[in-house]
């Protein structure tokens, strides 16, 4: 995932940089007059928010994950002008209780994590309580319409300011669920907004590709199947449906809905099981908390779909390769390379269609690696790759 936009934070916070003509002596002199002091809370909020939500796809991902965590069985994502004007995520999940209205967009307020130790066993997609707060800080407008089953058919519209505080509440007709609307994403960050405007369609395609990933595995396995729809309304008002699944709890059904029956030709089930020996460096880190007779192997399953291992059964590009850890989409790096290397020993000129979900104990991976949560650290990754390569 590109993070080139992060460098703009210094520009957006109007930090001064010595010009080429400034001498080191001048810089040192002026610097000596400054004392170390705390950054004000508002600036800290804007700086850290820019690290959590770095592009359009991250914003969409956070909202879709909230919907899945809320038990939704129907999620609709609406882009207006490819997300440049606004993004709406509408679901039929549990809704937000009125007692939580004031805290839903405050930094580090969450119902999914109580302490750091919970990270080793967290099963929800969200867990840090940063997403909504960050989106408030990085958009021109942020509103939530929500209703619980006890409130429906009456819901509440919450208008929330950039600090995550509720400005107003109004009543509106709404069945159970939540709608989150973001307008003018990155408006408070002029450099990043300009970059977004310049590359709108490219960023939109990246967001769509991520939605495909969620449609393929999380929406096929969570909540007994989740129907997902994504559409774009162009500036002229024309609406185009970009993807639509039927909510069947099946990855094959999602593939059929997304790409048609032809996509399932030459596709077979991927179902592997193997043990991974824990690397010594990992054991040393875990030693203080592990009994001396603890097991040194981790059981791993890999489930999904893959192209047949035969000439002509693959694809000319790697455009349809999706990887997950316990149902969570992630950037695979070495694992993806291993899949392609093994496949090319059977089909030298093509790459496989791959949907691979690595199912492993939560303590065997670290999901709290990057602010956007797309990077997942697999303990003993080298051993896992070697075991993957030799598993029949």
Buried (B, 14 or more C-beta within 10 A) or exposed (E): EEEEBBEBBEEBEEEEEEEEEEEEEEEEEEEEEEEEEEEEEEEEBBBBBBBBBBBBBBBBBBBBBBBBBBBBBBBBBBBBBBBBBBBBBBBBBBBBEEEEBBBBBBBEBBBBBEEEEEBBEBEBBBBBBBBBBBBBBBBBBBBBBBBBEEBBEEBBBBEBBBBBEBEEEEEEEBEBBBBBBBBBBBBBBEBBBEBBEEBBEEBBBBBBBBBBBBBBBBBBBBBEBBBBBBBBBEEEEEEEEBBBBEBBBBBBBBBBBBBEEEBBEBBEEBEBEBBBBBBEEBBEEEEEEEEEEEEBEBEBEBBBBBBBBEEEBBBEEBEBBBBBBBBBBBEBEEBBEBBBEBBBEBBEEBBBBBBBBBBBEBEBBBBBEBBBBBBBEBBBBEBBBBBBEEEE
